[in-house]
Amino acid sequence: MKAIIHILLRRPCVALFALVAPFLMCFLASASWGHAGWNSIALSDSVVSFGAVATDSTYSIELTLLNNLSIPVEILSVLVDEDVFETDLTTGEIPALGARVFNVCFSSGQNVDYAAFLSIEMSDGIRPIICELSAAPHYPGTYYSSTQNKWGEELKDVLTDIIDGHNSLGYNLARDHMYGHIDNVDGWVECVYTGRKAYFSTRQGATENNFNCEHTWPQSFSGEAEPMKSDIYHLYPSDVTANNKRSNLDFGVVVSPSWSSGGSKLGTDSEGQTGIRMQPRWKPISATGMSPIPLTAPKSSGMMKSPPCSITATHSSIIPPW
């Protein structure tokens, strides 16, 4: 006891260290565990870049998730916030001082730059593992190279530039090609609305069989101006009566029909708006045919009205439910 008192009186620093040492060791142990917890799970790469890749192809990069602890840990969830990226990593245990090897894959048909995050939630209060993902898919060739990573109006302007100056056949020659070749199958021509077929291959034959030419993008929206009037992408053979029924009505989902033929319906939708629904087989074909018109019209004709009820509003929102 005297020795302890002597140390306290003659060597206060030593005495102080002796008193606080147990607490200091506990603190260091706790700090050590916190540091180990922070680095307890390690990902082989926290930034994964696929770089410039081709569209419509699948690419894969292998990663390793390491458990540096002497106890097993659990993967609670695995999330990727862009569906163009996928991973085969699943929830489950990583053994003590063990590892999980997995793949991150990328595939897209669009030539836009992608950025996303892979988030891995761990057990035992371990911080989530975050991995940054990126890719820049490109279309093959150079035709669409100017559209790379373009969106909205900027993309529309670039696409217009690409197809601007195309060769217009004129309305008569366009119909000759439509009746005689494009929509002629072994001499038979089918109405886009009713499915009625007639055997002919000329404009005169169309008239004799009560057929004419349907503009799925109505002529009235472009003031009957070229090149929209003769744009073969949206011209289809039609029964005269069905064509008159459609007039320049919007395509839509008809719930109360007042006329129907061959799968097509004319009537009102759920909001009471009058429109027409094309027979199922022709829906995707006609939708594809109308899509280039807003691109060709703006620089080609000052007579172009706003797209029929706006291609970015009504038409784009009702084409999918067709």
ROZA-48860 format. One record per residue (C-alpha): residue number from 1; residue in one letter; x, y, z. Coordinates in Angstrom, 2 decimals, always signed. Layout:
N
  pos  code        x        y        z
  NUM     A        X        Y        Z
...
//
This chain:
322
  pos  code        x        y        z
    1     M    +0.00    +0.00    +0.00
    2     K    +2.86    +2.34    +0.82
    3     A    +4.40    +1.53    -2.55
    4     I    +1.21    +2.54    -4.34
    5     I    +1.00    +5.79    -2.39
    6     H    +4.66    +6.44    -3.18
    7     I    +3.97    +5.98    -6.91
    8     L    +0.97    +8.28    -6.74
    9     L    +3.03   +10.99    -5.05
   10     R    +6.31   +10.68    -6.94
   11     R    +5.12    +9.55   -10.40
   12     P    +1.65   +10.97   -11.07
   13     C    +1.83   +10.35   -14.85
   14     V    +2.49    +6.67   -14.34
   15     A    -0.25    +6.52   -11.81
   16     L    -2.70    +8.23   -14.14
   17     F    -1.87    +5.81   -16.95
   18     A    -2.37    +2.87   -14.61
   19     L    -5.81    +4.15   -13.71
   20     V    -7.03    +4.88   -17.22
   21     A    -5.32    +1.95   -19.00
   22     P    -8.27    -0.46   -18.61
   23     F   -10.65    +2.14   -20.02
   24     L    -8.23    +2.98   -22.84
   25     M    -7.94    -0.69   -23.82
   26     C   -11.72    -1.01   -23.96
   27     F   -11.93    +2.09   -26.14
   28     L    -9.23    +0.85   -28.49
   29     A   -10.94    -2.50   -28.75
   30     S   -14.21    -0.80   -29.57
   31     A   -12.53    +1.47   -32.13
   32     S   -10.78    -1.53   -33.59
   33     W   -14.12    -3.33   -34.04
   34     G   -15.64    -0.22   -35.57
   35     H   -12.79    +0.00   -38.07
   36     A   -13.11    -3.69   -38.82
   37     G   -16.85    -3.25   -39.23
   38     W   -16.21    -0.45   -41.71
   39     N   -13.83    -2.59   -43.77
   40     S   -15.27    -5.95   -42.84
   41     I   -16.84    -6.49   -46.26
   42     A   -14.89    -5.45   -49.34
   43     L   -15.91    -5.36   -53.00
   44     S   -13.22    -6.03   -55.58
   45     D   -14.23    -2.89   -57.50
   46     S   -16.53    -0.08   -56.41
   47     V   -16.68    +1.48   -59.89
   48     V   -17.65    -0.75   -62.83
   49     S   -17.57    +0.78   -66.31
   50     F   -18.58    -1.25   -69.36
   51     G   -17.37    +1.63   -71.53
   52     A   -18.39    +1.92   -75.20
   53     V   -20.31    -1.24   -76.14
   54     A   -22.63    -2.34   -78.95
   55     T   -26.40    -2.16   -78.61
   56     D   -28.43    -5.38   -78.40
   57     S   -25.48    -7.34   -77.01
   58     T   -24.90    -8.65   -73.49
   59     Y   -21.73    -7.88   -71.54
   60     S   -20.58    -9.25   -68.19
   61     I   -18.01    -8.22   -65.57
   62     E   -17.02   -10.47   -62.65
   63     L   -16.78    -9.08   -59.11
   64     T   -15.85   -10.57   -55.75
   65     L   -17.41    -9.73   -52.39
   66     L   -14.96   -10.52   -49.54
   67     N   -15.80   -11.17   -45.91
   68     N   -12.77   -10.16   -43.83
   69     L   -14.40   -11.04   -40.53
   70     S   -13.91   -14.22   -38.51
   71     I   -17.69   -14.69   -38.38
   72     P   -20.17   -15.32   -41.22
   73     V   -22.34   -12.43   -42.42
   74     E   -25.56   -12.27   -44.41
   75     I   -26.43   -10.47   -47.63
   76     L   -29.89    -9.11   -46.87
   77     S   -30.78    -7.53   -50.22
   78     V   -29.34    -6.78   -53.65
   79     L   -30.71    -3.88   -55.68
   80     V   -29.84    -2.32   -59.06
   81     D   -31.67    +0.91   -59.93
   82     E   -31.58    +0.52   -63.75
   83     D   -33.09    -2.54   -65.43
   84     V   -30.44    -2.52   -68.19
   85     F   -28.01    -3.76   -65.53
   86     E   -28.48    -7.15   -63.88
   87     T   -26.58    -9.24   -61.35
   88     D   -26.64   -12.89   -60.34
   89     L   -25.66   -12.03   -56.76
   90     T   -28.34   -13.30   -54.37
   91     T   -29.09   -12.98   -50.68
   92     G   -27.50   -15.47   -48.31
   93     E   -24.46   -16.14   -46.17
   94     I   -20.83   -15.26   -46.82
   95     P   -18.68   -17.59   -44.67
   96     A   -16.13   -16.25   -42.22
   97     L   -13.07   -15.07   -44.18
   98     G   -14.90   -16.25   -47.29
   99     A   -16.06   -14.68   -50.55
  100     R   -18.92   -14.57   -53.06
  101     V   -18.02   -14.31   -56.76
  102     F   -20.77   -12.86   -58.96
  103     N   -21.40   -11.13   -62.28
  104     V   -22.87    -7.78   -63.28
  105     C   -24.36    -7.80   -66.79
  106     F   -25.41    -5.03   -69.15
  107     S   -27.59    -5.01   -72.27
  108     S   -29.59    -2.27   -74.02
  109     G   -31.07    -1.58   -77.42
  110     Q   -30.75    +2.19   -76.97
  111     N   -27.68    +4.30   -77.75
  112     V   -27.74    +6.43   -74.62
  113     D   -25.32    +6.64   -71.71
  114     Y   -26.39    +4.78   -68.58
  115     A   -25.36    +5.28   -64.96
  116     A   -26.69    +3.27   -62.03
  117     F   -25.86    +1.91   -58.60
  118     L   -25.62    -1.63   -57.28
  119     S   -26.55    -1.63   -53.58
  120     I   -25.82    -4.61   -51.32
  121     E   -27.35    -4.51   -47.83
  122     M   -25.46    -6.47   -45.17
  123     S   -26.31    -7.86   -41.73
  124     D   -24.76    -7.05   -38.34
  125     G   -24.90    -3.29   -38.85
  126     I   -22.29    -3.39   -41.59
  127     R   -22.51    -0.45   -43.95
  128     P   -24.20    -1.13   -47.34
  129     I   -21.85    -1.89   -50.22
  130     I   -22.36    +0.55   -53.10
  131     C   -20.97    -0.02   -56.60
  132     E   -21.24    +2.59   -59.35
  133     L   -22.20    +1.17   -62.79
  134     S   -21.96    +2.82   -66.20
  135     A   -22.15    +1.95   -69.91
  136     A   -22.29    +3.77   -73.23
  137     P   -23.92    +1.55   -75.90
  138     H   -23.55    +2.57   -79.56
  139     Y   -25.50    +1.57   -82.66
  140     P   -23.41    -0.28   -85.25
  141     G   -22.25    +1.70   -88.27
  142     T   -22.34    +5.47   -88.61
  143     Y   -25.88    +6.21   -89.86
  144     Y   -27.20    +6.98   -86.37
  145     S   -23.92    +8.13   -84.83
  146     S   -25.21   +11.72   -84.50
  147     T   -28.03   +10.47   -82.25
  148     Q   -25.63    +9.18   -79.59
  149     N   -26.92   +10.05   -76.11
  150     K   -29.53   +12.47   -77.47
  151     W   -32.91   +12.96   -75.81
  152     G   -36.19   +14.79   -76.40
  153     E   -36.25   +17.70   -78.82
  154     E   -32.52   +17.42   -79.42
  155     L   -32.97   +13.82   -80.60
  156     K   -35.95   +14.82   -82.74
  157     D   -33.88   +17.54   -84.46
  158     V   -31.03   +15.13   -85.17
  159     L   -33.39   +12.49   -86.60
  160     T   -35.00   +15.16   -88.78
  161     D   -31.58   +16.08   -90.12
  162     I   -30.86   +12.43   -90.92
  163     I   -33.99   +11.89   -93.03
  164     D   -34.37   +15.44   -94.36
  165     G   -34.05   +15.68   -98.12
  166     H   -35.44   +12.20   -98.80
  167     N   -36.85   +11.38  -102.22
  168     S   -40.59   +12.01  -102.44
  169     L   -42.32    +9.78  -105.00
  170     G   -45.38   +11.96  -105.26
  171     Y   -48.86   +10.83  -104.33
  172     N   -49.70    +8.97  -107.57
  173     L   -46.47    +6.99  -107.73
  174     A   -46.65    +6.26  -103.98
  175     R   -50.11    +4.73  -104.41
  176     D   -48.93    +2.77  -107.44
  177     H   -46.19    +1.20  -105.30
  178     M   -48.62    +0.59  -102.41
  179     Y   -51.32    -1.12  -104.50
  180     G   -48.94    -2.89  -106.87
  181     H   -46.11    -4.04  -104.59
  182     I   -45.89    -3.02  -100.93
  183     D   -49.39    -4.06   -99.84
  184     N   -50.08    -6.52  -102.64
  185     V   -49.81   -10.20  -101.75
  186     D   -50.16   -12.47  -104.79
  187     G   -52.47    -9.93  -106.42
  188     W   -54.64    -9.40  -103.34
  189     V   -54.90    -6.12  -101.43
  190     E   -56.33    -5.97   -97.88
  191     C   -58.15    -3.10   -96.15
  192     V   -56.23    -1.93   -93.10
  193     Y   -59.48    -1.51   -91.12
  194     T   -61.95    -4.20   -92.18
  195     G   -59.69    -6.92   -93.50
  196     R   -61.70    -7.03   -96.71
  197     K   -59.60    -8.22   -99.66
  198     A   -59.86    -7.49  -103.37
  199     Y   -57.84    -8.58  -106.37
  200     F   -56.20    -5.58  -108.08
  201     S   -52.85    -3.80  -108.44
  202     T   -53.55    -0.29  -109.78
  203     R   -55.26    +2.93  -108.76
  204     Q   -58.03    +2.20  -111.23
  205     G   -58.44    -1.25  -109.75
  206     A   -58.70    +0.30  -106.30
  207     T   -61.52    +2.58  -107.44
  208     E   -63.35    -0.31  -109.10
  209     N   -63.17    -2.33  -105.88
  210     N   -64.25    +0.52  -103.59
  211     F   -60.74    +0.99  -102.17
  212     N   -58.75    +4.16  -101.61
  213     C   -55.65    +5.30   -99.70
  214     E   -55.73    +5.82   -95.96
  215     H   -53.37    +8.33   -94.34
  216     T   -53.00    +7.05   -90.78
  217     W   -51.55   +10.49   -90.03
  218     P   -54.49   +12.50   -91.45
  219     Q   -53.77   +14.77   -94.43
  220     S   -55.58   +17.63   -92.69
  221     F   -52.85   +17.82   -90.09
  222     S   -50.29   +18.72   -92.73
  223     G   -52.50   +20.75   -95.02
  224     E   -52.14   +17.99   -97.66
  225     A   -48.55   +19.14   -98.13
  226     E   -45.63   +17.06   -99.36
  227     P   -43.77   +15.01   -98.35
  228     M   -46.29   +14.00   -95.68
  229     K   -49.09   +13.38   -98.18
  230     S   -47.09   +10.77  -100.12
  231     D   -44.96    +9.39   -97.27
  232     I   -45.30    +5.66   -97.95
  233     Y   -44.64    +4.77   -94.31
  234     H   -48.12    +5.82   -93.22
  235     L   -50.16    +5.06   -96.35
  236     Y   -52.35    +1.93   -96.35
  237     P   -55.10    +0.51   -98.57
  238     S   -58.55    +1.03   -97.12
  239     D   -62.15    +0.29   -97.84
  240     V   -63.73    +3.62   -98.84
  241     T   -66.50    +3.40   -96.25
  242     A   -64.06    +2.55   -93.44
  243     N   -61.76    +5.38   -94.47
  244     N   -64.65    +7.84   -94.36
  245     K   -65.64    +6.53   -90.95
  246     R   -62.16    +7.17   -89.58
  247     S   -61.93   +10.69   -91.12
  248     N   -59.23   +12.38   -89.01
  249     L   -60.24   +10.90   -85.66
  250     D   -57.62    +9.86   -83.14
  251     F   -56.81    +6.22   -82.63
  252     G   -57.83    +5.05   -79.20
  253     V   -59.48    +2.45   -77.00
  254     V   -63.16    +2.30   -77.96
  255     V   -65.46    +1.08   -75.18
  256     S   -68.82    +2.11   -76.70
  257     P   -68.73    +1.32   -80.45
  258     S   -71.20    +2.81   -82.90
  259     W   -69.64    +1.02   -85.90
  260     S   -67.38    -2.00   -86.23
  261     S   -66.01    -4.14   -89.03
  262     G   -63.27    -6.75   -89.23
  263     G   -62.02    -6.02   -85.72
  264     S   -61.93    -2.23   -86.07
  265     K   -64.30    -0.13   -83.97
  266     L   -65.56    +3.46   -84.11
  267     G   -67.06    +5.00   -80.99
  268     T   -66.22    +6.64   -77.69
  269     D   -63.56    +5.87   -75.12
  270     S   -63.95    +5.79   -71.32
  271     E   -63.85    +9.61   -71.23
  272     G   -66.50   +10.05   -73.92
  273     Q   -64.05   +11.08   -76.65
  274     T   -64.82    +9.78   -80.15
  275     G   -62.09    +7.78   -81.83
  276     I   -61.35    +4.63   -83.77
  277     R   -59.58    +1.44   -82.85
  278     M   -57.81    -0.41   -85.66
  279     Q   -58.02    -4.18   -86.04
  280     P   -55.36    -5.87   -83.84
  281     R   -53.07    -7.15   -86.60
  282     W   -52.50    -3.67   -88.03
  283     K   -52.06    -1.76   -84.76
  284     P   -48.25    -2.06   -84.42
  285     I   -47.76    -1.58   -88.17
  286     S   -49.74    +1.66   -88.28
  287     A   -48.13    +2.98   -85.08
  288     T   -44.68    +2.41   -86.58
  289     G   -45.79    +4.04   -89.82
  290     M   -46.89    +7.24   -88.11
  291     S   -43.76    +7.69   -86.01
  292     P   -41.53    +9.31   -88.69
  293     I   -44.09   +11.97   -89.66
  294     P   -43.32   +14.48   -86.86
  295     L   -39.65   +14.22   -87.89
  296     T   -40.13   +14.90   -91.61
  297     A   -42.76   +17.60   -91.32
  298     P   -41.22   +20.47   -89.32
  299     K   -38.37   +21.27   -91.71
  300     S   -40.26   +20.26   -94.82
  301     S   -43.47   +22.22   -94.49
  302     G   -44.58   +25.37   -92.81
  303     M   -48.14   +24.08   -93.11
  304     M   -47.66   +21.31   -90.57
  305     K   -50.08   +21.66   -87.68
  306     S   -49.42   +20.35   -84.23
  307     P   -49.27   +16.54   -84.26
  308     P   -52.75   +14.96   -84.10
  309     C   -53.71   +15.75   -80.52
  310     S   -49.92   +15.95   -79.98
  311     I   -47.70   +12.98   -80.67
  312     T   -46.17   +13.54   -77.24
  313     A   -49.55   +13.55   -75.57
  314     T   -52.68   +11.85   -76.86
  315     H   -51.21    +9.62   -79.57
  316     S   -48.18    +8.48   -77.60
  317     S   -50.34    +7.72   -74.59
  318     I   -53.00    +5.73   -76.45
  319     I   -50.86    +3.79   -78.92
  320     P   -49.62    +1.38   -76.19
  321     P   -53.14    +0.26   -75.10
  322     W   -54.13    -0.57   -78.72
//
